[in-house]
Amino acid sequence: MKDMHLAELNVGRLVAAQDDPRVAEFMANLDRINGLAKRMPGFQWMMEGETGAGNTDTAIAGDPLFIPNLSVWDSIATLETFVWGTVHKKFYERRAEWFQVLGEMHFVMWWVPQGHQPDLSEALNRLDHLRAHGDSDHAFGWGHLPAATMHRTHGCRQTEVA
């Protein structure tokens, strides 16, 4: 979309506190993966906590186990390349080691004007909209983007929650 960028929010809830050995490998590599994103062609912006070391000090609803990742990319293709075509994919494939299975949608994308840096409140509102209404031009997942193809072979599989 001309003059628009792609915003994304991905929310995970750690299986243990950030200083717990069970999530140590993830935490030790977070700056590395975020740094890679920032060097990727098409990267525009990423929400960072007060320390500038990623999103780990941005709790959702006061819960420090939640780790939000909010970023903006210049296109579908550049975000796909980062998510599925870099070392990020290896960490994504191991997410069950570090993150709880959430019983509801925890990833959303939407179009923003170039230069816009959404805040967490805006992003969570988009996620709520997606949960309530499904894919729309206001809030969507990979399946809503015909140009997005990599998720078909690399994306999340449906998980049943007891």
GROMACS elastic network, one bead per residue, 0.5 to 0.9 nm:
[ bonds ]
;  ai    aj funct       b0    kb
    1     4     6  0.55149   500
    1     5     6  0.75472   500
    1    75     6  0.81538   500
    1   111     6  0.82929   500
    2     5     6  0.83423   500
    3   112     6  0.87167   500
    3   113     6  0.62648   500
    3   114     6  0.58304   500
    4    74     6  0.74558   500
    4    75     6  0.83616   500
    4   111     6  0.60724   500
    4   112     6  0.54760   500
    4   114     6  0.51877   500
    4   115     6  0.88145   500
    5    44     6  0.84116   500
    5    72     6  0.65573   500
    5    73     6  0.57480   500
    5    75     6  0.60782   500
    5    76     6  0.86266   500
    5   110     6  0.84508   500
    5   111     6  0.56147   500
    5   112     6  0.52870   500
    5   113     6  0.60538   500
    5   114     6  0.55588   500
    5   115     6  0.81973   500
    5   116     6  0.84139   500
    6    71     6  0.83658   500
    6    72     6  0.55065   500
    6    73     6  0.51275   500
    6    74     6  0.60846   500
    6    75     6  0.59167   500
    6    76     6  0.67838   500
    6    79     6  0.82018   500
    6   109     6  0.67575   500
    6   110     6  0.58820   500
    6   112     6  0.61886   500
    6   113     6  0.87011   500
    6   114     6  0.89638   500
    7    70     6  0.72812   500
    7    71     6  0.57323   500
    7    73     6  0.63773   500
    7    74     6  0.88063   500
    7   108     6  0.83140   500
    7   109     6  0.54393   500
    7   110     6  0.53718   500
    7   111     6  0.59843   500
    7   112     6  0.64647   500
    7   117     6  0.85184   500
    7   118     6  0.77653   500
    7   123     6  0.84919   500
    8    69     6  0.78083   500
    8    70     6  0.56421   500
    8    71     6  0.55623   500
    8    72     6  0.63837   500
    8    73     6  0.82688   500
    8    79     6  0.89892   500
    8   107     6  0.73373   500
    8   108     6  0.56747   500
    8   110     6  0.66446   500
    8   111     6  0.88581   500
    8   123     6  0.78030   500
    9    68     6  0.68396   500
    9    69     6  0.55371   500
    9    71     6  0.68106   500
    9   106     6  0.79035   500
    9   107     6  0.56091   500
    9   108     6  0.53744   500
    9   109     6  0.64415   500
    9   120     6  0.84801   500
    9   123     6  0.62639   500
    9   124     6  0.78740   500
    9   126     6  0.88377   500
    9   127     6  0.78142   500
   10    67     6  0.83228   500
   10    68     6  0.58123   500
   10    69     6  0.51361   500
   10    70     6  0.66272   500
   10   106     6  0.58857   500
   10   108     6  0.66849   500
   10   109     6  0.88401   500
   11    66     6  0.67469   500
   11    67     6  0.57963   500
   11    69     6  0.62749   500
   11    70     6  0.86060   500
   11   106     6  0.53066   500
   11   107     6  0.64282   500
   12    65     6  0.81165   500
   12    66     6  0.56258   500
   12    67     6  0.52604   500
   12    68     6  0.64194   500
   12    69     6  0.84115   500
   12    95     6  0.89331   500
   12    99     6  0.61141   500
   12   100     6  0.73148   500
   12   101     6  0.84492   500
   12   102     6  0.78199   500
   12   106     6  0.72034   500
   13    16     6  0.85880   500
   13    63     6  0.89095   500
   13    64     6  0.85694   500
   13    65     6  0.52152   500
   13    67     6  0.60579   500
   13    68     6  0.85998   500
   13    98     6  0.83621   500
   13    99     6  0.53790   500
   13   100     6  0.56379   500
   13   101     6  0.80492   500
   13   102     6  0.76817   500
   14    17     6  0.69265   500
   14    18     6  0.76326   500
   14    23     6  0.74370   500
   14    64     6  0.87445   500
   14    65     6  0.50640   500
   14    66     6  0.63194   500
   14    67     6  0.72902   500
   14    98     6  0.56895   500
   14   100     6  0.59816   500
   15    22     6  0.76468   500
   15    23     6  0.74050   500
   15    65     6  0.75424   500
   15    96     6  0.89295   500
   15    97     6  0.80163   500
   15    98     6  0.56293   500
   15    99     6  0.51217   500
   15   100     6  0.54325   500
   16    19     6  0.80581   500
   16    20     6  0.60164   500
   16    21     6  0.84608   500
   16    22     6  0.67142   500
   16    23     6  0.66782   500
   16    65     6  0.69679   500
   16    98     6  0.78139   500
   16    99     6  0.83528   500
   17    20     6  0.52799   500
   17    21     6  0.88029   500
   17    22     6  0.85934   500
   17    23     6  0.76354   500
   17    64     6  0.76253   500
   17    65     6  0.61660   500
   18    21     6  0.83923   500
   18    22     6  0.88122   500
   18    23     6  0.65039   500
   18    24     6  0.73037   500
   18    27     6  0.69004   500
   18    56     6  0.81631   500
   18    64     6  0.82291   500
   18    65     6  0.72918   500
   19    22     6  0.85511   500
   19    23     6  0.73793   500
   19    24     6  0.67241   500
   19    27     6  0.81941   500
   20    23     6  0.58693   500
   20    24     6  0.63040   500
   21    25     6  0.78513   500
   22    25     6  0.77325   500
   22    26     6  0.87657   500
   22    97     6  0.79528   500
   22    98     6  0.69473   500
   23    26     6  0.54269   500
   23    27     6  0.62008   500
   23    28     6  0.85860   500
   23    97     6  0.78021   500
   23    98     6  0.53932   500
   23    99     6  0.84928   500
   24    27     6  0.51025   500
   24    28     6  0.59040   500
   24    29     6  0.86204   500
   24    98     6  0.88163   500
   25    28     6  0.50954   500
   25    29     6  0.63728   500
   25    30     6  0.87303   500
   25    98     6  0.87237   500
   26    29     6  0.53587   500
   26    30     6  0.61591   500
   26    91     6  0.77965   500
   26    95     6  0.87621   500
   26    97     6  0.89978   500
   26    98     6  0.69298   500
   27    30     6  0.52300   500
   27    31     6  0.79798   500
   27    56     6  0.88464   500
   28    31     6  0.73285   500
   28    32     6  0.80811   500
   29    32     6  0.51019   500
   29    33     6  0.62777   500
   29    34     6  0.86119   500
   30    33     6  0.52917   500
   30    34     6  0.60803   500
   30    35     6  0.83543   500
   30    53     6  0.85495   500
   30    54     6  0.73969   500
   31    34     6  0.50464   500
   31    35     6  0.57667   500
   31    36     6  0.84138   500
   31    53     6  0.64790   500
   31    54     6  0.65761   500
   32    35     6  0.50554   500
   32    36     6  0.61922   500
   32    37     6  0.87499   500
   33    36     6  0.50191   500
   33    37     6  0.63309   500
   33    38     6  0.87722   500
   33    87     6  0.77560   500
   33    88     6  0.63219   500
   33    91     6  0.88676   500
   34    37     6  0.50523   500
   34    38     6  0.63547   500
   34    39     6  0.88642   500
   34    46     6  0.85098   500
   34    53     6  0.87477   500
   34    54     6  0.69356   500
   35    38     6  0.51179   500
   35    39     6  0.64780   500
   35    40     6  0.88834   500
   36    39     6  0.52130   500
   36    40     6  0.63624   500
   36    82     6  0.84046   500
   36    86     6  0.87154   500
   36    87     6  0.88502   500
   36    88     6  0.85506   500
   37    40     6  0.52187   500
   37    41     6  0.85895   500
   37    43     6  0.66375   500
   37    46     6  0.87873   500
   37    79     6  0.89948   500
   37    82     6  0.66312   500
   37    83     6  0.89216   500
   37    88     6  0.87657   500
   38    41     6  0.83527   500
   38    42     6  0.89583   500
   38    43     6  0.58848   500
   38    44     6  0.77391   500
   38    45     6  0.75930   500
   38    46     6  0.78563   500
   39    42     6  0.87941   500
   39    43     6  0.71698   500
   40    43     6  0.56730   500
   40    78     6  0.78168   500
   40    81     6  0.87974   500
   40    82     6  0.70870   500
   41    44     6  0.87895   500
   41    73     6  0.88819   500
   41    74     6  0.86613   500
   41    78     6  0.66375   500
   41    82     6  0.89592   500
   42    72     6  0.87520   500
   42    73     6  0.54628   500
   42    75     6  0.67763   500
   42    77     6  0.85669   500
   42    78     6  0.53273   500
   42    79     6  0.74839   500
   43    46     6  0.83689   500
   43    71     6  0.81061   500
   43    72     6  0.65670   500
   43    74     6  0.64593   500
   43    75     6  0.88515   500
   43    78     6  0.73545   500
   43    79     6  0.77128   500
   44    71     6  0.75502   500
   44    72     6  0.53370   500
   44    73     6  0.51830   500
   44    74     6  0.65409   500
   44   114     6  0.89171   500
   44   115     6  0.80472   500
   45    70     6  0.85436   500
   45    71     6  0.55277   500
   45    72     6  0.51537   500
   45    73     6  0.71908   500
   45   115     6  0.87102   500
   45   116     6  0.89710   500
   45   117     6  0.70010   500
   46    54     6  0.82775   500
   46    55     6  0.88842   500
   46    69     6  0.77403   500
   46    70     6  0.58464   500
   46    72     6  0.64379   500
   46   117     6  0.80952   500
   47    52     6  0.89174   500
   47    54     6  0.73084   500
   47    55     6  0.66828   500
   47    68     6  0.88371   500
   47    69     6  0.71257   500
   47    70     6  0.54585   500
   47    71     6  0.61943   500
   47    72     6  0.89785   500
   47   117     6  0.80193   500
   47   118     6  0.82900   500
   47   119     6  0.76022   500
   47   120     6  0.81820   500
   48    51     6  0.76494   500
   48    52     6  0.53659   500
   48    53     6  0.65605   500
   48    56     6  0.81834   500
   48    57     6  0.83889   500
   48    58     6  0.79841   500
   48    69     6  0.85910   500
   48    70     6  0.84321   500
   49    52     6  0.53411   500
   49    53     6  0.65064   500
   49    54     6  0.57154   500
   49    56     6  0.66612   500
   49    57     6  0.53719   500
   49    58     6  0.57681   500
   50    53     6  0.78488   500
   50    54     6  0.86653   500
   50    55     6  0.86133   500
   50    57     6  0.71495   500
   50    58     6  0.82595   500
   51    54     6  0.77392   500
   51    57     6  0.78378   500
   52    55     6  0.80688   500
   53    56     6  0.75700   500
   53    57     6  0.85969   500
   54    57     6  0.77793   500
   54    58     6  0.88165   500
   54    69     6  0.82911   500
   55    58     6  0.54641   500
   55    59     6  0.84239   500
   55    67     6  0.63873   500
   55    68     6  0.61788   500
   55    69     6  0.63650   500
   55    70     6  0.82966   500
   56    59     6  0.73741   500
   56    64     6  0.78099   500
   56    65     6  0.86435   500
   56    66     6  0.80912   500
   56    67     6  0.57180   500
   56    68     6  0.76176   500
   56    69     6  0.89838   500
   57    64     6  0.72648   500
   57    67     6  0.81175   500
   58    62     6  0.87311   500
   58    64     6  0.74282   500
   58    66     6  0.80579   500
   58    67     6  0.70827   500
   58    68     6  0.71683   500
   58   120     6  0.88489   500
   59    62     6  0.53323   500
   59    63     6  0.52879   500
   59    65     6  0.72317   500
   59    66     6  0.58469   500
   59    67     6  0.68426   500
   59    68     6  0.77849   500
   60    63     6  0.54938   500
   60    64     6  0.70904   500
   60    65     6  0.84424   500
   60    66     6  0.60016   500
   60    67     6  0.78288   500
   60    68     6  0.77500   500
   60   120     6  0.87169   500
   61    64     6  0.85683   500
   61    66     6  0.87290   500
   62    66     6  0.87910   500
   63    66     6  0.59510   500
   64    67     6  0.74609   500
   68   120     6  0.82819   500
   70   118     6  0.80823   500
   70   119     6  0.82319   500
   70   120     6  0.74325   500
   70   123     6  0.76334   500
   71   117     6  0.81649   500
   71   118     6  0.83562   500
   72    75     6  0.88533   500
   72    79     6  0.85255   500
   72   112     6  0.83493   500
   72   116     6  0.84439   500
   72   117     6  0.73856   500
   72   118     6  0.84367   500
   73    76     6  0.74901   500
   73    78     6  0.66862   500
   73    79     6  0.60454   500
   74    77     6  0.84669   500
   74    78     6  0.68465   500
   74    79     6  0.79605   500
   74   114     6  0.81056   500
   75    78     6  0.54474   500
   75    79     6  0.65567   500
   75    80     6  0.86807   500
   76    79     6  0.53942   500
   76    80     6  0.60991   500
   76    81     6  0.86099   500
   76   145     6  0.81086   500
   76   147     6  0.72467   500
   76   148     6  0.64400   500
   77    80     6  0.50702   500
   77    81     6  0.60685   500
   77    82     6  0.87042   500
   77   147     6  0.78802   500
   77   148     6  0.70425   500
   78    81     6  0.51206   500
   78    82     6  0.63900   500
   78    83     6  0.87382   500
   79    82     6  0.52378   500
   79    83     6  0.61583   500
   79    84     6  0.84963   500
   80    83     6  0.51425   500
   80    84     6  0.57619   500
   80    85     6  0.71876   500
   80   148     6  0.72682   500
   80   149     6  0.83255   500
   80   150     6  0.66292   500
   80   151     6  0.78418   500
   81    84     6  0.55334   500
   81    86     6  0.69160   500
   81   150     6  0.83159   500
   82    85     6  0.55447   500
   82    86     6  0.55635   500
   82    87     6  0.83553   500
   82    88     6  0.68910   500
   82    89     6  0.81678   500
   83    86     6  0.66245   500
   83    87     6  0.84109   500
   83    88     6  0.58251   500
   83    89     6  0.58938   500
   83    92     6  0.81530   500
   84    87     6  0.81902   500
   84    88     6  0.69760   500
   84    89     6  0.50857   500
   84    90     6  0.87337   500
   84    92     6  0.86801   500
   84   150     6  0.67137   500
   84   151     6  0.75661   500
   84   154     6  0.66479   500
   84   155     6  0.82729   500
   85    88     6  0.75862   500
   85    89     6  0.66720   500
   85   150     6  0.87313   500
   86    89     6  0.59448   500
   86    90     6  0.79293   500
   87    90     6  0.53473   500
   87    91     6  0.69985   500
   87    92     6  0.88502   500
   88    91     6  0.53130   500
   88    92     6  0.61531   500
   88    93     6  0.86962   500
   89    93     6  0.60803   500
   89    94     6  0.86982   500
   89   154     6  0.82593   500
   90    93     6  0.52086   500
   90    94     6  0.66041   500
   90    95     6  0.89969   500
   91    94     6  0.51163   500
   91    95     6  0.63084   500
   92    95     6  0.51803   500
   92    96     6  0.86252   500
   93    96     6  0.77909   500
   93   154     6  0.87959   500
   93   156     6  0.89654   500
   94    97     6  0.57520   500
   94    98     6  0.75377   500
   95    98     6  0.54815   500
   95    99     6  0.57036   500
   95   100     6  0.85010   500
   96    99     6  0.53135   500
   96   100     6  0.66925   500
   96   101     6  0.72575   500
   97   100     6  0.83079   500
   99   102     6  0.85941   500
  101   104     6  0.88297   500
  101   159     6  0.79728   500
  101   161     6  0.78496   500
  102   105     6  0.74664   500
  102   106     6  0.73282   500
  102   161     6  0.81003   500
  103   106     6  0.87467   500
  103   159     6  0.84182   500
  103   160     6  0.80229   500
  103   161     6  0.59963   500
  103   162     6  0.89542   500
  104   131     6  0.74989   500
  105   108     6  0.80452   500
  105   127     6  0.77329   500
  105   128     6  0.89275   500
  105   130     6  0.79993   500
  105   131     6  0.62924   500
  106   127     6  0.71158   500
  106   131     6  0.86926   500
  107   127     6  0.69349   500
  107   140     6  0.85557   500
  107   141     6  0.69549   500
  108   123     6  0.79573   500
  108   124     6  0.87899   500
  108   126     6  0.69330   500
  108   127     6  0.55238   500
  108   130     6  0.71100   500
  108   139     6  0.62800   500
  108   140     6  0.55913   500
  108   141     6  0.54859   500
  108   142     6  0.84789   500
  109   123     6  0.85578   500
  109   126     6  0.78840   500
  109   127     6  0.82212   500
  109   138     6  0.86218   500
  109   139     6  0.57798   500
  109   140     6  0.52939   500
  109   141     6  0.59661   500
  109   142     6  0.79784   500
  110   123     6  0.88549   500
  110   126     6  0.76653   500
  110   137     6  0.72554   500
  110   138     6  0.61730   500
  110   139     6  0.50884   500
  110   140     6  0.63263   500
  110   141     6  0.85665   500
  111   137     6  0.81646   500
  111   138     6  0.77943   500
  111   139     6  0.82967   500
  112   115     6  0.81758   500
  112   116     6  0.62291   500
  112   117     6  0.82974   500
  112   118     6  0.81526   500
  113   116     6  0.56222   500
  114   117     6  0.87726   500
  118   121     6  0.80934   500
  118   122     6  0.60991   500
  118   123     6  0.66728   500
  119   122     6  0.54553   500
  119   123     6  0.63976   500
  119   124     6  0.87826   500
  120   124     6  0.60179   500
  120   125     6  0.84907   500
  121   124     6  0.51723   500
  121   125     6  0.61605   500
  121   126     6  0.86909   500
  122   125     6  0.51378   500
  122   126     6  0.63771   500
  122   127     6  0.87843   500
  123   126     6  0.50935   500
  123   127     6  0.62988   500
  123   128     6  0.86917   500
  124   128     6  0.61194   500
  124   129     6  0.85367   500
  125   128     6  0.50327   500
  125   129     6  0.61710   500
  125   130     6  0.86770   500
  126   129     6  0.50023   500
  126   130     6  0.62401   500
  126   131     6  0.86450   500
  126   138     6  0.72568   500
  126   139     6  0.55522   500
  126   140     6  0.85137   500
  127   130     6  0.50957   500
  127   131     6  0.62008   500
  127   132     6  0.86427   500
  127   139     6  0.69727   500
  127   140     6  0.84677   500
  128   131     6  0.50637   500
  128   132     6  0.61575   500
  128   133     6  0.85385   500
  128   139     6  0.89409   500
  129   132     6  0.51371   500
  129   133     6  0.58656   500
  129   134     6  0.74391   500
  129   135     6  0.88194   500
  129   138     6  0.78968   500
  129   139     6  0.66018   500
  130   133     6  0.53054   500
  130   135     6  0.59265   500
  130   136     6  0.75304   500
  130   138     6  0.80875   500
  130   139     6  0.53920   500
  130   140     6  0.62325   500
  130   141     6  0.82952   500
  131   134     6  0.58470   500
  131   135     6  0.85810   500
  133   136     6  0.76064   500
  133   139     6  0.88815   500
  134   139     6  0.78627   500
  134   140     6  0.71575   500
  134   141     6  0.87519   500
  135   138     6  0.78522   500
  135   139     6  0.60199   500
  135   141     6  0.65133   500
  135   143     6  0.82108   500
  135   144     6  0.62699   500
  136   139     6  0.54684   500
  136   140     6  0.56932   500
  136   141     6  0.89502   500
  136   144     6  0.74808   500
  137   140     6  0.66932   500
  137   144     6  0.83240   500
  140   143     6  0.77754   500
  140   144     6  0.59682   500
  140   145     6  0.81757   500
  141   144     6  0.57610   500
  141   145     6  0.75417   500
  142   145     6  0.56178   500
  142   146     6  0.83135   500
  142   148     6  0.63995   500
  142   149     6  0.82549   500
  142   151     6  0.67584   500
  142   152     6  0.87321   500
  142   155     6  0.88026   500
  143   146     6  0.70220   500
  143   148     6  0.74669   500
  143   149     6  0.85929   500
  143   151     6  0.81559   500
  143   152     6  0.84298   500
  144   147     6  0.89921   500
  144   148     6  0.83886   500
  145   148     6  0.53561   500
  145   149     6  0.84017   500
  146   149     6  0.73502   500
  148   151     6  0.70311   500
  148   152     6  0.84357   500
  149   152     6  0.57445   500
  149   153     6  0.79345   500
  150   153     6  0.58901   500
  150   154     6  0.60906   500
  150   155     6  0.74872   500
  151   156     6  0.77101   500
  152   155     6  0.59549   500
  152   156     6  0.87939   500
  154   157     6  0.89018   500
  156   159     6  0.84754   500
